[in-house]
Structures are given as structure tokens and as C-alpha cells.
Amino acid sequence: MKRVILLILDGLGIGAMDDLEAQQRLQDQTADTLGTVLKNNQDLNLNNLNQFGLQAAHNLSHLTSKSSKIQKNNLESTYNRGNTEFEIENLKAAYTYAALSYDGADTFMGHQEIMGSSPTHPKIQPFREVHKKVKYALEKKGYQVKIPEPDHPYLLVNQKVVVADNIEADYGQIYNVSASLEEIDFKEILKIGKIVRETVKVSRVIALGGKNTDLRQILESIENANSEITGVNSTASGVYGEGYRVLHLGYGIDYNKQITTILAEEGIDVRLIGKVQDVIYCPKAKKMLPAVATEKVLELMQEEMDESDSGLIAVNVQETDLAGHQQSDKKFAKVLEMVDQKLPQIIASLREDDLFIITADHGNDPNVGHSHHTRENVPLLVYQKNISVEELKPRKSLADIAATIADYLGVKAPESGKSFI
């Protein structure tokens, strides 16, 4: 029985894309997440990932880029320290890079595209521009809504739920609906989140609740990231932790046209591990296993590989992305090393007809000068026992991954993407 194992290394970019001016993201022009991590961690050994083409894909991304002498100089300084030719000669997988066809650089939209969604074009609006409209929509549904701080507006709904900007993401792209699960059921949080989603046109509305917190702590965690953005610091609020619940509500996303839903509707196993189960909606998935710690994510991945006979296992390693947000190339290196060390065990567990794909959803260069995601090409590494080792044509969309999964498992194609089988 055929299987596809999909490993998403969150935030592992391999060089700035060529459309930064059109995307109004000139702040990312020096971005090269992998290059930064390698250059600043001289003793980092990613020999297993490099045998799967990581270094070669990084090289290809830079050599085919129109954008920058900066990238090529960075490439040269990165690879002067290693025997690149030896590693490329010992490749075990097909490799290339994939561009992002969605706007910006976002985990949620990156995963929607990986699963086969066409890019949408949401608005960029800080919550202060729409908070009165959202307040009116909630009041029409019977909720009591207050604006505690008019100069830095957020909404307090029924004295239990805070609706505000997401301060961790890029400006004006995401709103959070946050509450304590000790004080309100997640279904109620989600109901409020869906009203917000219907009212606004930003990329994402996130409904989230945690057990180890209360309204007082959430309110004390509200920050003004700048004069335009006001939101809850989710880490400080205590919302995250054991037992937390979250659902990401995207703009213009049709989950029925994604490879996960297509497979599940056909009765084919879909198992989602780590953050991928937070951001991909697939109610008929066989398993949805939350985890943040890389060790736990990889442990769950191994368990599901040992148990499953067919279908799709999609896994997200989130701590790479978190390291980027923390602007720590040391932490980023440590997580990559953990994945690299686990790779031989993963390969040993693969069967003859398993297709193993490694990719990412965007970049998150720890040293680019800001703590947000970066718009970069991402690696696309493809392995199967006895596969031809070759350089694949660069892909214009992450949706090509979903199209390839559909092609390989023999189901109808998702909304977007071209198979590279």
C-alpha cells in the first residue's frame, strides 16, 4: 500500500525570493535562513539532510536567483567552510526549491498552499481599523462587547474573551480570539471567532484557549507592539501549554479542495502531527496529534509510520520557526541537528513504495533585522528507495506538493498545483 510521508521544517528558507519589491517586503532582501544558521554555527553537521539535497537545493536557489549579489556572496561565505562537492556527490534524493505563490510569508497560508489551495489575496488591516465593525457584528448576535482602551483598541466579549491583533505575525494580517478554557468552553470561543472571520478580510483569525490561565493574566499580557498594533502576548498570557485548543480560520480557503480532505473523503488515512494539525482543517483525519517540542513531534512521527499501512502522514517541526522568531540561530541550529540525527531512523522505517518529501512553508532568518517570517524560497527534497538522484525543475508553487501526493496516491487533484512525479 502506498504512503506519503511529508515533513515540513517550519521557517527553513533557503534564500530571498525575487518578488520582494512587488510584495513590499524589502526588509527581507538579505534573508537566507539556512545560510545564516550555517554561517553562525560552524560546527553544525547536517550530513544526513545534505545527502537528501538540502545544501544542493540551497545552492540552486542562490544560483538561479535574479535578485541579489548579497545572496551569492552569502552563499560563497557559507560554503567556503565545507566540502560541498563531496556532499553533492553523495546525494540520495531528488532536490530543488519551491517558491511561495501566496502573498507574504505565513505559516497558515504556507500550509494551505502545501495542501493544494490556490493563493488568496486578503487585506492587510490592523484591528483598530475594523474593531467597531466587529463589535457591531458581535452585538447583533447578542454578545456584550466593550472597548476597554479606545486609544489602543481591543474588544472584551462577555467579560471573558479578548479579540485583538496577533502581535507575533506580520502587521495587520491576523487577529486572535483568546480566552481561558477554565472560564469558557472552546466551542464558544470558536463561535465568536467565526463571527469575526465573517466580518473581516485579513488572512487569518485564530481562536485559541488555554487551561492554565485566566482573564486577568490575559489582560495583563496585552501589549502595544507599535502605535497601530495591540494584542495579547500569547506566550505570556499562559494560553499555550498542556490542554490548549486552537483553530485557524483562513480567508477564502476551501478545505474540500485540499489533498487532506480529498484523501479522507476517499477513506484513505490522513494523520496530521504537530502544528500542521492546528492549521489544516480535516475533520475526517484518522489522527490529529498536537505537539510543539521537536523530540515529541519526531517521536509521534515514528509511531505513526510504524502503525500506518497507507495514506498521508504530514508532520510539522515548529521549533525551527520559534527559533527564528526568537532571533536565535543557535536554537535554530539545535533543532535542525535533532532532525538530522533522526533522519536515518526515519529512512530505515520507509517501505519500498513510500514517498518521503521534506519541505518548508516560508523563511524565518534569525539575523535579518526583524523577528517576523521572511519571504524565501524553500527546499523541496524527494526520496524513495531506488529513486533517481537528480536536480528537479524549480517549482513555482508549494501546491505542486499536494498535486504530486494526489498523483502518487491515485486520487483527484487538489484545487492548485502541478505534479512532479
C-alpha positions as CSV (number, residue, x, y, z in Angstrom):
1,M,0.0,0.0,0.0
2,K,1.4,3.4,-1.0
3,R,2.2,6.1,1.6
4,V,3.4,9.6,1.5
5,I,5.4,11.0,4.5
6,L,5.6,14.8,4.4
7,L,8.0,16.6,6.8
8,I,7.6,20.4,7.0
9,L,10.6,22.2,8.6
10,D,8.7,25.3,9.6
11,G,10.6,28.5,8.6
12,L,13.5,26.9,6.8
13,G,14.0,29.3,3.9
14,I,17.0,29.0,1.6
15,G,17.3,32.5,0.1
16,A,15.1,35.5,-0.6
17,M,12.6,35.4,-3.4
18,D,12.8,37.6,-6.4
19,D,9.5,39.4,-5.9
20,L,10.2,41.3,-2.7
21,E,9.7,44.7,-4.3
22,A,6.3,43.8,-5.7
23,Q,5.4,42.2,-2.3
24,Q,6.6,45.3,-0.5
25,R,9.0,43.2,1.6
26,L,12.4,44.8,1.0
27,Q,13.1,44.1,4.7
28,D,13.7,40.5,3.6
29,Q,16.2,41.2,0.8
30,T,19.2,39.8,2.8
31,A,17.2,36.8,4.1
32,D,18.8,33.4,3.9
33,T,17.7,31.3,6.9
34,L,19.8,28.2,6.2
35,G,22.8,30.3,5.2
36,T,22.6,32.4,8.3
37,V,22.3,29.3,10.6
38,L,25.2,27.5,8.9
39,K,27.5,30.6,8.8
40,N,27.0,31.3,12.5
41,N,27.3,27.7,13.7
42,Q,30.5,26.4,12.2
43,D,30.3,23.1,14.0
44,L,26.8,22.3,12.8
45,N,26.7,18.9,11.0
46,L,23.7,18.3,8.7
47,N,25.2,15.5,6.8
48,N,22.0,13.4,6.5
49,L,19.9,16.4,5.4
50,N,22.6,17.3,2.9
51,Q,22.6,13.8,1.5
52,F,18.9,14.4,0.8
53,G,19.8,17.6,-1.1
54,L,19.4,20.4,1.4
55,Q,22.7,22.0,0.6
56,A,22.3,21.4,-3.1
57,A,18.8,23.0,-3.1
58,H,20.2,26.0,-1.2
59,N,22.9,26.3,-3.8
60,L,20.4,26.1,-6.6
61,S,18.1,28.7,-5.1
62,H,21.0,31.2,-5.0
63,L,22.5,30.4,-8.4
64,T,19.1,30.8,-10.2
65,S,18.0,33.9,-8.2
66,K,17.8,37.1,-10.2
67,S,17.7,39.2,-7.1
68,S,21.0,39.7,-5.4
69,K,24.7,39.8,-5.3
70,I,24.1,39.7,-1.5
71,Q,22.7,36.2,-1.7
72,K,25.6,34.9,-3.9
73,N,28.2,36.5,-1.6
74,N,26.4,34.9,1.4
75,L,26.4,31.5,-0.5
76,E,30.1,31.8,-1.1
77,S,31.0,32.6,2.5
78,T,28.7,29.8,3.7
79,Y,30.1,27.1,1.6
80,N,33.8,28.0,1.8
81,R,33.9,26.2,5.1
82,G,32.8,22.7,3.9
83,N,33.4,20.1,1.2
84,T,30.3,20.8,-0.8
85,E,31.3,18.7,-3.8
86,F,31.6,15.6,-1.6
87,E,28.2,16.1,-0.2
88,I,26.6,16.7,-3.6
89,E,28.3,13.6,-5.0
90,N,26.7,11.5,-2.2
91,L,23.1,12.6,-2.7
92,K,20.4,10.1,-2.1
93,A,17.3,12.1,-3.2
94,A,15.9,14.3,-5.9
95,Y,16.1,18.0,-5.0
96,T,15.1,21.5,-6.0
97,Y,13.5,24.6,-4.4
98,A,9.9,25.9,-4.4
99,A,8.7,29.4,-4.5
100,L,5.8,30.8,-2.5
101,S,2.8,31.7,-4.7
102,Y,0.8,33.1,-1.8
103,D,1.3,36.7,-0.6
104,G,3.7,37.4,2.2
105,A,5.3,34.7,4.4
106,D,2.9,32.9,6.7
107,T,2.7,29.5,8.3
108,F,-1.0,29.2,7.9
109,M,-1.1,30.2,4.2
110,G,2.1,28.2,3.5
111,H,0.4,25.1,4.8
112,Q,-2.8,25.8,2.9
113,E,-0.8,26.1,-0.3
114,I,1.2,22.9,0.5
115,M,-2.2,21.1,0.8
116,G,-3.2,22.4,-2.7
117,S,-5.1,25.7,-2.1
118,S,-4.9,28.5,-4.7
119,P,-3.4,31.7,-3.2
120,T,-5.9,34.2,-1.9
121,H,-5.4,37.9,-1.6
122,P,-6.5,39.0,1.8
123,K,-6.4,42.6,3.1
124,I,-3.8,43.9,5.5
125,Q,-5.6,45.9,8.2
126,P,-4.6,46.4,11.9
127,F,-7.5,45.6,14.1
128,R,-8.0,49.2,15.1
129,E,-9.4,49.8,11.6
130,V,-12.2,47.2,11.9
131,H,-12.8,46.9,15.7
132,K,-16.0,48.9,15.6
133,K,-17.3,46.8,12.7
134,V,-16.5,43.6,14.6
135,K,-18.1,45.0,17.8
136,Y,-21.3,45.7,15.9
137,A,-21.4,42.2,14.4
138,L,-20.9,40.5,17.7
139,E,-23.5,42.7,19.4
140,K,-26.0,41.8,16.6
141,K,-25.5,38.2,17.7
142,G,-26.3,39.0,21.3
143,Y,-22.8,39.4,22.8
144,Q,-21.9,42.1,25.3
145,V,-18.8,43.9,23.9
146,K,-16.6,46.6,25.5
147,I,-13.6,48.6,24.2
148,P,-11.5,49.0,27.4
149,E,-8.8,51.2,25.8
150,P,-10.0,53.3,22.9
151,D,-6.5,54.6,22.2
152,H,-5.2,51.1,21.8
153,P,-8.4,49.2,20.9
154,Y,-9.2,45.6,21.5
155,L,-12.5,44.0,22.3
156,L,-13.6,42.3,25.6
157,V,-16.5,40.0,24.8
158,N,-18.9,38.9,27.6
159,Q,-16.1,39.7,30.1
160,K,-14.3,36.5,29.0
161,V,-12.9,36.7,25.5
162,V,-10.3,39.2,24.1
163,V,-10.3,40.0,20.3
164,A,-7.2,41.8,19.1
165,D,-4.3,41.9,16.8
166,N,-1.8,39.0,16.6
167,I,1.4,40.7,17.6
168,E,3.7,37.8,16.6
169,A,2.8,37.9,12.9
170,D,3.3,40.5,10.2
171,Y,1.5,43.7,10.6
172,G,-2.3,43.6,10.1
173,Q,-2.6,40.0,8.8
174,I,-4.0,38.1,11.8
175,Y,-6.5,38.6,14.6
176,N,-6.5,36.5,17.8
177,V,-9.6,35.5,19.8
178,S,-8.2,34.5,23.2
179,A,-9.7,33.2,26.4
180,S,-9.2,30.8,29.3
181,L,-10.8,27.3,29.0
182,E,-11.3,27.5,32.8
183,E,-13.9,30.2,32.2
184,I,-15.4,29.4,28.8
185,D,-15.8,26.4,26.5
186,F,-13.7,26.3,23.3
187,K,-16.9,25.9,21.3
188,E,-18.0,29.4,22.5
189,I,-14.6,30.9,21.7
190,L,-14.8,29.3,18.2
191,K,-18.3,30.7,17.7
192,I,-17.0,34.2,18.4
193,G,-14.0,33.6,16.2
194,K,-16.3,32.6,13.3
195,I,-18.3,35.8,13.6
196,V,-15.0,37.8,13.5
197,R,-13.9,35.7,10.4
198,E,-17.2,36.5,8.6
199,T,-16.7,40.2,9.3
200,V,-13.1,40.8,8.2
201,K,-10.9,40.1,5.2
202,V,-7.4,39.6,6.8
203,S,-5.5,36.4,6.1
204,R,-6.4,34.6,9.4
205,V,-8.5,34.7,12.5
206,I,-7.1,32.4,15.3
207,A,-9.4,31.1,18.0
208,L,-7.4,29.8,21.0
209,G,-7.9,28.9,24.6
210,G,-5.7,27.6,27.4
211,K,-6.4,25.9,30.7
212,N,-3.5,27.3,32.8
213,T,-4.6,31.0,32.7
214,D,-7.5,33.3,33.4
215,L,-8.9,36.6,32.1
216,R,-6.7,38.7,34.5
217,Q,-3.5,37.1,33.1
218,I,-4.7,37.5,29.5
219,L,-5.5,41.2,30.0
220,E,-2.1,41.8,31.8
221,S,-0.4,40.3,28.7
222,I,-1.8,42.8,26.2
223,E,0.9,44.8,24.5
224,N,1.1,47.6,22.0
225,A,3.7,46.3,19.6
226,N,3.6,49.7,17.9
227,S,1.1,52.6,17.6
228,E,-1.0,50.5,15.2
229,I,-1.0,47.1,16.7
230,T,-2.5,46.0,20.0
231,G,-2.8,42.3,21.0
232,V,-2.2,39.6,23.6
233,N,1.3,38.2,24.0
234,S,0.1,34.6,23.8
235,T,3.2,33.1,25.5
236,A,3.0,35.5,28.4
237,S,-0.8,35.0,28.7
238,G,-0.5,31.3,29.5
239,V,-2.9,30.3,26.7
240,Y,-0.3,28.0,25.3
241,G,0.5,24.9,27.3
242,E,-0.9,21.4,28.0
243,G,-4.6,21.2,27.0
244,Y,-4.7,24.3,24.9
245,R,-7.1,24.4,21.9
246,V,-6.7,26.3,18.7
247,L,-8.3,26.6,15.3
248,H,-7.0,28.8,12.5
249,L,-9.8,30.3,10.2
250,G,-8.4,31.3,6.9
251,Y,-9.6,33.8,4.3
252,G,-11.0,32.3,1.1
253,I,-9.9,28.7,1.9
254,D,-11.9,25.8,0.6
255,Y,-10.8,22.8,2.7
256,N,-12.8,20.4,0.5
257,K,-10.4,21.0,-2.4
258,Q,-7.3,20.3,-0.3
259,I,-5.4,17.0,-0.6
260,T,-6.1,16.1,3.1
261,T,-9.9,16.3,2.7
262,I,-9.8,14.6,-0.7
263,L,-7.9,11.6,0.7
264,A,-10.0,11.4,3.9
265,E,-13.2,11.5,1.8
266,E,-11.9,8.5,-0.1
267,G,-11.4,6.6,3.1
268,I,-7.6,7.0,2.9
269,D,-5.7,7.6,6.2
270,V,-4.7,11.1,6.9
271,R,-2.5,11.7,10.0
272,L,-1.5,15.3,11.0
273,I,1.2,15.8,13.5
274,G,2.4,19.0,15.2
275,K,1.4,22.4,14.1
276,V,0.1,21.1,10.8
277,Q,-2.9,19.8,12.8
278,D,-3.5,23.3,14.1
279,V,-3.7,25.0,10.8
280,I,-5.2,22.3,8.4
281,Y,-8.9,21.6,8.9
282,C,-9.6,18.0,8.1
283,P,-12.5,16.7,10.3
284,K,-12.2,13.1,8.8
285,A,-8.5,12.8,9.5
286,K,-7.7,9.5,11.2
287,K,-5.4,11.2,13.7
288,M,-4.6,14.8,14.7
289,L,-1.7,14.8,17.1
290,P,-0.7,18.2,18.7
291,A,2.9,18.7,19.7
292,V,5.5,21.5,19.8
293,A,8.7,20.0,21.3
294,T,10.7,18.6,18.3
295,E,11.6,15.4,20.2
296,K,7.9,14.7,20.8
297,V,7.0,15.6,17.2
298,L,9.6,13.2,15.8
299,E,8.6,10.5,18.3
300,L,4.9,10.8,17.1
301,M,6.1,10.7,13.5
302,Q,7.9,7.4,14.1
303,E,5.0,5.9,15.9
304,E,2.6,6.7,13.1
305,M,5.0,5.4,10.5
306,D,5.2,2.1,12.4
307,E,1.4,1.9,12.7
308,S,0.1,3.1,9.4
309,D,-0.2,1.0,6.2
310,S,-1.1,3.6,3.7
311,G,-2.2,7.2,3.1
312,L,-0.6,10.5,4.2
313,I,1.4,11.4,7.3
314,A,2.0,15.1,7.4
315,V,4.4,16.5,10.1
316,N,5.4,20.0,11.2
317,V,8.6,20.7,13.1
318,Q,7.7,24.1,14.7
319,E,10.7,24.9,16.9
320,T,12.7,26.0,13.9
321,D,10.2,28.7,13.3
322,L,10.1,29.6,17.0
323,A,13.9,29.9,17.0
324,G,13.6,32.4,14.1
325,H,11.1,34.5,16.0
326,Q,13.4,34.4,19.0
327,Q,16.2,35.6,16.6
328,S,18.4,32.7,17.8
329,D,20.5,31.0,15.1
330,K,21.9,28.7,17.9
331,K,18.4,27.4,18.8
332,F,17.6,27.0,15.1
333,A,20.8,25.0,14.6
334,K,20.0,22.8,17.5
335,V,16.5,21.9,16.1
336,L,17.9,21.2,12.7
337,E,20.6,18.9,14.2
338,M,17.8,17.0,16.1
339,V,16.0,16.4,12.8
340,D,19.2,15.4,11.0
341,Q,20.1,12.9,13.7
342,K,16.6,11.3,13.5
343,L,16.7,11.1,9.7
344,P,18.5,7.7,9.4
345,Q,15.8,6.1,11.7
346,I,13.1,7.6,9.5
347,I,14.7,6.2,6.4
348,A,15.1,2.8,7.9
349,S,11.3,2.8,8.6
350,L,10.4,3.6,5.0
351,R,8.9,0.9,2.8
352,E,9.6,0.3,-0.9
353,D,6.6,2.3,-2.1
354,D,6.8,5.1,0.4
355,L,7.4,8.6,-1.0
356,F,9.2,10.9,1.5
357,I,9.1,14.7,1.0
358,I,10.9,17.3,3.0
359,T,10.0,21.0,2.6
360,A,9.2,24.2,4.4
361,D,6.4,26.9,4.4
362,H,8.5,30.2,4.3
363,G,11.7,31.5,5.8
364,N,12.5,32.9,9.3
365,D,16.0,34.3,9.2
366,P,17.1,34.9,12.8
367,N,19.5,37.6,11.8
368,V,17.7,39.5,9.1
369,G,17.0,42.5,11.4
370,H,13.4,41.8,12.4
371,S,11.6,38.9,14.2
372,H,9.0,38.1,11.6
373,H,8.8,35.5,8.9
374,T,10.9,36.1,5.7
375,R,9.8,35.6,2.1
376,E,12.2,33.0,0.8
377,N,12.4,30.0,-1.5
378,V,12.1,26.7,0.4
379,P,13.8,23.3,-0.1
380,L,12.0,20.5,-1.8
381,L,13.7,17.2,-1.2
382,V,12.1,14.0,-2.6
383,Y,13.1,10.5,-1.6
384,Q,12.0,7.0,-2.5
385,K,14.0,3.8,-2.4
386,N,15.7,3.4,-5.7
387,I,14.7,6.8,-6.9
388,S,16.8,8.7,-9.4
389,V,19.0,11.2,-7.8
390,E,18.6,14.4,-9.9
391,E,18.1,18.1,-9.8
392,L,14.4,18.8,-10.4
393,K,13.0,21.8,-12.1
394,P,12.3,24.6,-9.5
395,R,8.6,24.8,-8.6
396,K,6.5,27.9,-8.8
397,S,4.1,26.9,-6.0
398,L,4.1,24.8,-2.9
399,A,0.8,23.4,-4.2
400,D,2.8,21.2,-6.5
401,I,3.4,19.0,-3.4
402,A,-0.3,18.4,-3.0
403,A,-0.7,17.7,-6.7
404,T,2.1,15.2,-6.5
405,I,0.6,13.4,-3.5
406,A,-2.7,13.1,-5.3
407,D,-1.0,11.8,-8.4
408,Y,1.0,9.3,-6.4
409,L,-1.9,8.0,-4.3
410,G,-4.3,7.9,-7.2
411,V,-7.0,10.4,-6.2
412,K,-8.4,13.5,-7.8
413,A,-6.2,16.6,-8.0
414,P,-6.5,19.4,-5.4
415,E,-7.5,23.0,-6.3
416,S,-4.0,24.0,-7.4
417,G,-0.6,22.6,-8.3
418,K,1.2,20.5,-10.9
419,S,2.6,17.0,-10.1
420,F,6.3,16.5,-10.4
421,I,6.0,12.6,-10.4
